[in-house]
Amino acid sequence: MKRPELKVALQDDGSRRVVATAVVDETARTVVAERVQRADTFLTRLVGLLGRDRMDSDEALWISPCRGIHTVGMRFSIDAIFLDRDMKVLEVRERVVPWRATRFIGGACSVLELAEGGAARAGVQIGDQLEFLAASEAVSPEA
């Protein structure tokens, strides 16, 4: 399996910050998403995907910590993959439509939100082992 390349974006202040890493399903040997944005602060978890019209098929939002999600105020359906602390898939919820909520999933530590159909495209199943490709949190413009 060819691993996706890390993507880096310029911020408004001219610095470069890694905004995404790739996530692969080691069990199915597939790429789940090539661009993963992390929501790990109160504000980024609060906002999530609100205000967006859609997600591209190659992107995901990784919410951590998280045991349950809602789509209140969203404009599109998503797939949600619930992960334990070792990135093992505990639950896969496909086509979570707007204005819905999932129950809390016992043992879940984070949730990977994908465009609708993304979980099936990547063949993600309960028990699969996901891996997030390593990336540094910040990169200076000279790097």
Buried (B, 14 or more C-beta within 10 A) or exposed (E): EEEBEBBBEEEEEEEBBBBBBBBBBEBBEBBBBBBBBBBEEEEBBEEBBEEEEEBEBBBBBBBBEBBEBEBEEBEBBBBBBBBBEEBBBBBBBBEBEEEBEBEEBEEBBBBBBBBBBBBBBBEBBEEBBBBBBEBEEEBEEEE
